[in-house]
Amino acid sequence: MELRELRAFVAVVEEGGLSAAARRLHVSQPALSQTVSGLERQLGVKLLVRGSTGVRPTEAGTALLGEARSVLARHDQALRAMARYTEAGGGALRIGIPLELPSGLLDPALAELAEAFPDSRVRARHLSTAEQLAALRAGELDVGLLRERPTGAEFDALLVVRERLGVLLATKRAAELVGPDGVALDALVGLRWVGFPRSGSPAWYDELTAVLRGHGIDPGPQEPEGQALIAEVKLAGVAAGGAFALAPHHWQQPLPAHVTWSPLVGHPLVRRTWAVWPADSTRRDLGRFVAALDRSARR
């Protein structure tokens, strides 16, 4: 059994249902259901009874619940104990990074970290917002760069960058729609949005699609579970002329001749990236890294 499986099971029992537990863990309900079903297959027992009013643990599930809580508590205690030996630096600083992070955003902070704590090794993992939150809660990341700010007192957060999103269109289509100030969001009605799965960042997905709907744009069905929002997906989706995608102005991917970037009139869509870390962290190298990010963000 893995810690994430135990955390998933405990969340489902404590919340009394998959939907509430999925929101708590910032994962999709189908993914959470698969995790719990996989745990039942591993153990060869039925852990939950599912009904119209929610779920409740079986006798075996009740027994596992107590053991799982003990294991997770011991794990968290071990992490706190080890923090005393690594708080000054010298260990691995594990950073979660989303796709499309602005080029050079982390460079000043990483350079300052390397100078102040030369023994601290940086380990970066490319993960979605939801995956980073799960990893932070499991003690598998020290700091994440998320597209939404978590609620509650469990984490501290710092806004590190705001990006005004523009629109990617087939060049011929862009020539029809662009005006002196860019493309009006309303002008995209009837085009398909090349989006991303809600499970990757639920709050950001909901914010973005609410703005699209407010301008008469149907976001359409969610992208398939696990579909990454990578440059190739965006470019292939808009090339034929029947779709649009969203991207910041200083996008890292070079555009082919048949695809054009244009600003959106009035800048109605702003993507925010937050540095998020455990509120009880005492690592001085992490503190230096966050402080350097803060200084860069204020420039």
C-alpha positions as a Markdown table, in Angstrom:
| # | Residue | x | y | z |
|---|---|---|---|---|
| 1 | Met | 0.0 | 0.0 | 0.0 |
| 2 | Glu | 1.1 | 3.5 | -0.8 |
| 3 | Leu | 0.6 | 6.6 | 1.4 |
| 4 | Arg | -1.5 | 8.3 | -1.2 |
| 5 | Glu | -3.9 | 5.3 | -1.2 |
| 6 | Leu | -4.2 | 5.4 | 2.5 |
| 7 | Arg | -4.9 | 9.1 | 2.4 |
| 8 | Ala | -7.5 | 8.6 | -0.3 |
| 9 | Phe | -9.3 | 6.0 | 1.7 |
| 10 | Val | -9.2 | 8.0 | 5.0 |
| 11 | Ala | -10.6 | 11.0 | 3.1 |
| 12 | Val | -13.5 | 9.1 | 1.6 |
| 13 | Val | -14.5 | 7.7 | 5.0 |
| 14 | Glu | -14.2 | 11.0 | 6.8 |
| 15 | Glu | -16.1 | 12.9 | 4.1 |
| 16 | Gly | -18.7 | 10.2 | 3.7 |
| 17 | Gly | -18.6 | 10.2 | -0.1 |
| 18 | Leu | -16.3 | 10.3 | -3.1 |
| 19 | Ser | -17.3 | 13.8 | -4.3 |
| 20 | Ala | -16.5 | 15.5 | -1.1 |
| 21 | Ala | -13.3 | 13.6 | -0.7 |
| 22 | Ala | -12.2 | 14.4 | -4.3 |
| 23 | Arg | -12.7 | 18.1 | -3.5 |
| 24 | Arg | -10.7 | 17.8 | -0.3 |
| 25 | Leu | -7.8 | 16.0 | -2.1 |
| 26 | His | -8.1 | 18.1 | -5.3 |
| 27 | Val | -8.4 | 15.1 | -7.6 |
| 28 | Ser | -11.1 | 14.0 | -9.9 |
| 29 | Gln | -13.9 | 11.7 | -8.6 |
| 30 | Pro | -13.1 | 8.9 | -11.2 |
| 31 | Ala | -9.4 | 9.0 | -10.2 |
| 32 | Leu | -10.3 | 8.7 | -6.5 |
| 33 | Ser | -12.7 | 5.9 | -7.2 |
| 34 | Gln | -10.0 | 4.0 | -9.1 |
| 35 | Thr | -7.6 | 4.5 | -6.2 |
| 36 | Val | -10.0 | 3.1 | -3.6 |
| 37 | Ser | -11.0 | 0.2 | -5.9 |
| 38 | Gly | -7.3 | -0.6 | -6.5 |
| 39 | Leu | -6.7 | -0.7 | -2.8 |
| 40 | Glu | -9.6 | -3.1 | -2.3 |
| 41 | Arg | -8.2 | -5.4 | -5.0 |
| 42 | Gln | -4.7 | -5.3 | -3.4 |
| 43 | Leu | -6.1 | -6.3 | 0.0 |
| 44 | Gly | -8.7 | -8.7 | -1.4 |
| 45 | Val | -11.5 | -7.3 | 0.8 |
| 46 | Lys | -14.4 | -4.9 | 0.4 |
| 47 | Leu | -13.6 | -1.7 | 2.3 |
| 48 | Leu | -16.6 | 0.5 | 1.5 |
| 49 | Val | -20.3 | 0.1 | 1.1 |
| 50 | Arg | -21.6 | 2.5 | -1.5 |
| 51 | Gly | -25.2 | 3.7 | -1.3 |
| 52 | Ser | -27.4 | 6.5 | -2.5 |
| 53 | Thr | -26.6 | 8.6 | 0.6 |
| 54 | Gly | -22.8 | 8.1 | 0.4 |
| 55 | Val | -20.4 | 5.5 | 1.6 |
| 56 | Arg | -19.6 | 3.9 | 4.9 |
| 57 | Pro | -16.8 | 1.5 | 5.8 |
| 58 | Thr | -17.3 | -2.3 | 6.1 |
| 59 | Glu | -15.9 | -4.1 | 9.1 |
| 60 | Ala | -12.6 | -4.5 | 7.3 |
| 61 | Gly | -12.7 | -0.9 | 6.3 |
| 62 | Thr | -13.2 | 0.2 | 9.9 |
| 63 | Ala | -10.2 | -1.9 | 10.9 |
| 64 | Leu | -8.1 | -0.4 | 8.0 |
| 65 | Leu | -9.2 | 3.2 | 8.9 |
| 66 | Gly | -7.6 | 3.0 | 12.4 |
| 67 | Glu | -4.4 | 1.5 | 11.0 |
| 68 | Ala | -4.3 | 4.0 | 8.1 |
| 69 | Arg | -4.6 | 7.0 | 10.5 |
| 70 | Ser | -1.8 | 5.6 | 12.7 |
| 71 | Val | 0.5 | 5.1 | 9.7 |
| 72 | Leu | -0.2 | 8.6 | 8.3 |
| 73 | Ala | 0.3 | 10.1 | 11.7 |
| 74 | Arg | 3.6 | 8.3 | 12.1 |
| 75 | His | 4.7 | 9.4 | 8.7 |
| 76 | Asp | 3.9 | 13.1 | 9.4 |
| 77 | Gln | 5.7 | 12.8 | 12.7 |
| 78 | Ala | 8.8 | 11.4 | 11.0 |
| 79 | Leu | 8.8 | 14.3 | 8.5 |
| 80 | Arg | 8.6 | 16.8 | 11.4 |
| 81 | Ala | 11.5 | 15.0 | 13.2 |
| 82 | Met | 13.7 | 15.0 | 10.1 |
| 83 | Ala | 13.0 | 18.7 | 9.4 |
| 84 | Arg | 15.1 | 19.5 | 12.5 |
| 85 | Tyr | 18.1 | 18.1 | 10.6 |
| 86 | Thr | 17.4 | 19.7 | 7.3 |
| 87 | Glu | 15.9 | 23.1 | 8.2 |
| 88 | Ala | 19.2 | 24.9 | 7.6 |
| 89 | Gly | 19.5 | 23.4 | 4.2 |
| 90 | Gly | 21.8 | 20.8 | 2.8 |
| 91 | Gly | 19.1 | 18.4 | 1.7 |
| 92 | Ala | 17.0 | 18.2 | -1.3 |
| 93 | Leu | 14.5 | 21.1 | -1.9 |
| 94 | Arg | 11.7 | 19.5 | -3.9 |
| 95 | Ile | 9.9 | 21.9 | -6.1 |
| 96 | Gly | 6.7 | 21.3 | -8.1 |
| 97 | Ile | 6.5 | 23.0 | -11.5 |
| 98 | Pro | 3.5 | 23.3 | -13.8 |
| 99 | Leu | 3.5 | 23.4 | -17.6 |
| 100 | Glu | 4.1 | 26.8 | -19.2 |
| 101 | Leu | 5.9 | 28.4 | -16.3 |
| 102 | Pro | 7.3 | 31.8 | -17.7 |
| 103 | Ser | 10.9 | 31.4 | -18.9 |
| 104 | Gly | 13.4 | 32.6 | -16.3 |
| 105 | Leu | 10.9 | 33.1 | -13.5 |
| 106 | Leu | 12.8 | 30.9 | -11.1 |
| 107 | Asp | 16.3 | 31.8 | -12.2 |
| 108 | Pro | 17.0 | 34.7 | -9.7 |
| 109 | Ala | 15.6 | 32.7 | -6.8 |
| 110 | Leu | 17.6 | 29.6 | -7.7 |
| 111 | Ala | 20.8 | 31.6 | -8.1 |
| 112 | Glu | 20.3 | 33.2 | -4.7 |
| 113 | Leu | 19.5 | 29.8 | -3.2 |
| 114 | Ala | 22.7 | 28.2 | -4.7 |
| 115 | Glu | 24.8 | 31.0 | -3.3 |
| 116 | Ala | 23.3 | 31.0 | 0.2 |
| 117 | Phe | 22.9 | 27.3 | 0.6 |
| 118 | Pro | 25.3 | 25.5 | -1.7 |
| 119 | Asp | 24.6 | 22.1 | -0.2 |
| 120 | Ser | 20.9 | 22.3 | -1.0 |
| 121 | Arg | 20.0 | 20.3 | -4.1 |
| 122 | Val | 17.0 | 21.3 | -6.1 |
| 123 | Arg | 14.7 | 18.5 | -7.4 |
| 124 | Ala | 12.0 | 19.7 | -9.8 |
| 125 | Arg | 8.9 | 17.7 | -10.7 |
| 126 | His | 6.5 | 18.7 | -13.5 |
| 127 | Leu | 3.0 | 18.2 | -12.0 |
| 128 | Ser | -0.5 | 19.7 | -12.3 |
| 129 | Thr | -1.9 | 21.9 | -9.5 |
| 130 | Ala | -4.0 | 19.0 | -8.1 |
| 131 | Glu | -1.0 | 16.6 | -8.2 |
| 132 | Gln | 1.2 | 19.2 | -6.5 |
| 133 | Leu | -1.3 | 19.7 | -3.7 |
| 134 | Ala | -1.6 | 16.0 | -3.1 |
| 135 | Ala | 2.2 | 15.7 | -3.1 |
| 136 | Leu | 2.5 | 18.6 | -0.6 |
| 137 | Arg | 0.0 | 17.0 | 1.7 |
| 138 | Ala | 1.9 | 13.7 | 1.4 |
| 139 | Gly | 5.2 | 15.3 | 2.3 |
| 140 | Glu | 6.6 | 14.6 | -1.1 |
| 141 | Leu | 7.2 | 18.3 | -2.1 |
| 142 | Asp | 8.6 | 21.2 | -0.2 |
| 143 | Val | 7.1 | 23.9 | -2.3 |
| 144 | Gly | 4.8 | 23.9 | -5.3 |
| 145 | Leu | 3.9 | 26.4 | -8.0 |
| 146 | Leu | 0.1 | 26.3 | -8.3 |
| 147 | Arg | -2.5 | 27.9 | -10.6 |
| 148 | Glu | -4.8 | 28.4 | -7.6 |
| 149 | Arg | -4.3 | 29.4 | -4.0 |
| 150 | Pro | -5.4 | 26.7 | -1.5 |
| 151 | Thr | -7.8 | 27.6 | 1.3 |
| 152 | Gly | -7.3 | 27.1 | 5.0 |
| 153 | Ala | -4.3 | 27.4 | 7.3 |
| 154 | Glu | -2.5 | 24.3 | 6.1 |
| 155 | Phe | -0.3 | 26.2 | 3.6 |
| 156 | Asp | 1.3 | 29.6 | 3.1 |
| 157 | Ala | 1.2 | 31.1 | -0.3 |
| 158 | Leu | 2.8 | 33.8 | -2.3 |
| 159 | Leu | 1.6 | 35.2 | -5.7 |
| 160 | Val | 4.7 | 35.1 | -7.9 |
| 161 | Val | 3.4 | 36.0 | -11.4 |
| 162 | Arg | 0.3 | 37.2 | -13.2 |
| 163 | Glu | 0.0 | 36.5 | -16.9 |
| 164 | Arg | -2.5 | 38.1 | -19.2 |
| 165 | Leu | -3.7 | 35.5 | -21.6 |
| 166 | Gly | -4.1 | 36.1 | -25.3 |
| 167 | Val | -5.6 | 33.9 | -28.0 |
| 168 | Leu | -3.9 | 31.5 | -30.5 |
| 169 | Leu | -5.7 | 31.3 | -33.8 |
| 170 | Ala | -5.1 | 30.0 | -37.3 |
| 171 | Thr | -3.5 | 32.9 | -39.1 |
| 172 | Lys | -6.3 | 33.2 | -41.7 |
| 173 | Arg | -8.9 | 33.2 | -38.9 |
| 174 | Ala | -7.0 | 35.7 | -36.9 |
| 175 | Ala | -7.0 | 38.1 | -39.8 |
| 176 | Glu | -10.8 | 38.0 | -39.8 |
| 177 | Leu | -11.2 | 38.7 | -36.1 |
| 178 | Val | -8.4 | 40.9 | -34.9 |
| 179 | Gly | -9.0 | 44.6 | -34.4 |
| 180 | Pro | -6.9 | 47.5 | -33.3 |
| 181 | Asp | -6.8 | 46.4 | -29.7 |
| 182 | Gly | -6.7 | 42.6 | -30.4 |
| 183 | Val | -9.5 | 40.0 | -30.5 |
| 184 | Ala | -12.7 | 40.5 | -28.6 |
| 185 | Leu | -13.6 | 37.5 | -26.5 |
| 186 | Asp | -17.1 | 37.6 | -27.9 |
| 187 | Ala | -15.7 | 37.2 | -31.4 |
| 188 | Leu | -14.6 | 33.6 | -30.6 |
| 189 | Val | -18.2 | 32.4 | -30.2 |
| 190 | Gly | -18.7 | 29.3 | -32.4 |
| 191 | Leu | -15.0 | 28.3 | -32.2 |
| 192 | Arg | -14.0 | 25.3 | -30.1 |
| 193 | Trp | -11.8 | 25.9 | -27.1 |
| 194 | Val | -8.7 | 23.7 | -26.9 |
| 195 | Gly | -8.7 | 23.4 | -23.1 |
| 196 | Phe | -7.4 | 21.2 | -20.3 |
| 197 | Pro | -9.0 | 18.7 | -17.9 |
| 198 | Arg | -10.7 | 20.3 | -14.9 |
| 199 | Ser | -9.0 | 17.7 | -12.6 |
| 200 | Gly | -5.7 | 19.3 | -13.2 |
| 201 | Ser | -6.7 | 22.6 | -11.5 |
| 202 | Pro | -10.4 | 22.8 | -10.6 |
| 203 | Ala | -10.6 | 26.3 | -9.3 |
| 204 | Trp | -8.6 | 27.8 | -12.2 |
| 205 | Tyr | -10.7 | 25.8 | -14.7 |
| 206 | Asp | -13.9 | 27.0 | -13.2 |
| 207 | Glu | -12.8 | 30.6 | -13.2 |
| 208 | Leu | -11.7 | 30.5 | -16.8 |
| 209 | Thr | -14.7 | 28.7 | -18.1 |
| 210 | Ala | -17.0 | 31.1 | -16.2 |
| 211 | Val | -15.5 | 34.0 | -18.1 |
| 212 | Leu | -15.8 | 32.2 | -21.4 |
| 213 | Arg | -19.5 | 31.4 | -20.7 |
| 214 | Gly | -20.1 | 35.1 | -19.7 |
| 215 | His | -19.0 | 36.0 | -23.2 |
| 216 | Gly | -21.3 | 33.5 | -24.9 |
| 217 | Ile | -18.6 | 30.8 | -25.5 |
| 218 | Asp | -19.5 | 27.2 | -24.8 |
| 219 | Pro | -16.3 | 25.6 | -23.3 |
| 220 | Gly | -17.6 | 22.2 | -24.5 |
| 221 | Pro | -16.8 | 18.9 | -22.9 |
| 222 | Gln | -13.8 | 18.6 | -20.6 |
| 223 | Glu | -10.6 | 17.3 | -22.1 |
| 224 | Pro | -10.0 | 13.6 | -21.6 |
| 225 | Glu | -8.7 | 12.7 | -18.2 |
| 226 | Gly | -4.9 | 13.2 | -18.1 |
| 227 | Gln | -4.7 | 15.2 | -21.3 |
| 228 | Ala | -1.7 | 17.5 | -20.8 |
| 229 | Leu | -2.0 | 21.1 | -21.9 |
| 230 | Ile | 1.2 | 21.1 | -24.0 |
| 231 | Ala | 2.2 | 23.3 | -26.8 |
| 232 | Glu | 1.7 | 20.6 | -29.5 |
| 233 | Val | -1.9 | 20.1 | -28.4 |
| 234 | Lys | -2.7 | 23.7 | -28.6 |
| 235 | Leu | -1.0 | 24.3 | -32.0 |
| 236 | Ala | -2.5 | 21.2 | -33.6 |
| 237 | Gly | -6.0 | 22.1 | -32.3 |
| 238 | Val | -6.1 | 25.6 | -33.7 |
| 239 | Ala | -4.3 | 25.0 | -37.0 |
| 240 | Ala | -7.4 | 24.0 | -38.9 |
| 241 | Gly | -9.2 | 27.2 | -38.1 |
| 242 | Gly | -12.1 | 25.9 | -36.2 |
| 243 | Ala | -10.7 | 26.3 | -32.7 |
| 244 | Phe | -8.8 | 28.6 | -30.4 |
| 245 | Ala | -6.4 | 28.2 | -27.5 |
| 246 | Leu | -5.2 | 30.5 | -24.8 |
| 247 | Ala | -1.6 | 31.4 | -24.0 |
| 248 | Pro | 0.4 | 34.3 | -22.5 |
| 249 | His | 2.3 | 36.8 | -24.8 |
| 250 | His | 5.8 | 35.6 | -23.9 |
| 251 | Trp | 5.0 | 31.9 | -24.7 |
| 252 | Gln | 8.0 | 29.7 | -24.8 |
| 253 | Gln | 6.9 | 27.7 | -27.9 |
| 254 | Pro | 7.8 | 29.2 | -31.3 |
| 255 | Leu | 4.7 | 29.7 | -33.4 |
| 256 | Pro | 4.5 | 28.2 | -36.9 |
| 257 | Ala | 3.6 | 30.6 | -39.8 |
| 258 | His | 0.0 | 29.3 | -39.9 |
| 259 | Val | -0.7 | 30.1 | -36.2 |
| 260 | Thr | -1.0 | 33.7 | -34.7 |
| 261 | Trp | -1.1 | 35.0 | -31.2 |
| 262 | Ser | -3.2 | 38.1 | -30.5 |
| 263 | Pro | -4.1 | 39.9 | -27.2 |
| 264 | Leu | -7.6 | 39.8 | -25.9 |
| 265 | Val | -9.4 | 43.1 | -25.8 |
| 266 | Gly | -9.7 | 44.3 | -22.2 |
| 267 | His | -7.5 | 41.5 | -20.9 |
| 268 | Pro | -10.4 | 39.5 | -19.4 |
| 269 | Leu | -8.3 | 36.4 | -18.6 |
| 270 | Val | -5.4 | 36.5 | -16.1 |
| 271 | Arg | -3.6 | 33.4 | -15.1 |
| 272 | Arg | -2.0 | 33.5 | -11.6 |
| 273 | Thr | 0.8 | 31.3 | -10.3 |
| 274 | Trp | 1.3 | 30.9 | -6.5 |
| 275 | Ala | 4.2 | 29.5 | -4.6 |
| 276 | Val | 2.7 | 27.3 | -1.9 |
| 277 | Trp | 4.5 | 25.5 | 1.0 |
| 278 | Pro | 3.5 | 24.0 | 4.3 |
| 279 | Ala | 2.7 | 26.6 | 6.9 |
| 280 | Asp | 4.7 | 24.7 | 9.6 |
| 281 | Ser | 7.9 | 24.4 | 7.5 |
| 282 | Thr | 11.1 | 25.6 | 9.3 |
| 283 | Arg | 13.6 | 25.1 | 6.5 |
| 284 | Arg | 15.8 | 28.2 | 6.1 |
| 285 | Asp | 16.7 | 27.3 | 2.5 |
| 286 | Leu | 13.0 | 27.2 | 1.6 |
| 287 | Gly | 12.5 | 30.5 | 3.3 |
| 288 | Arg | 15.4 | 32.1 | 1.3 |
| 289 | Phe | 14.0 | 30.7 | -1.9 |
| 290 | Val | 10.5 | 32.1 | -1.2 |
| 291 | Ala | 11.9 | 35.5 | -0.1 |
| 292 | Ala | 13.9 | 35.6 | -3.4 |
| 293 | Leu | 10.7 | 34.8 | -5.3 |
| 294 | Asp | 8.9 | 37.6 | -3.5 |
| 295 | Arg | 11.5 | 40.1 | -4.4 |
| 296 | Ser | 11.4 | 39.1 | -8.1 |
| 297 | Ala | 7.6 | 39.3 | -8.1 |
| 298 | Arg | 7.7 | 42.9 | -6.8 |
| 299 | Arg | 10.1 | 44.2 | -9.5 |
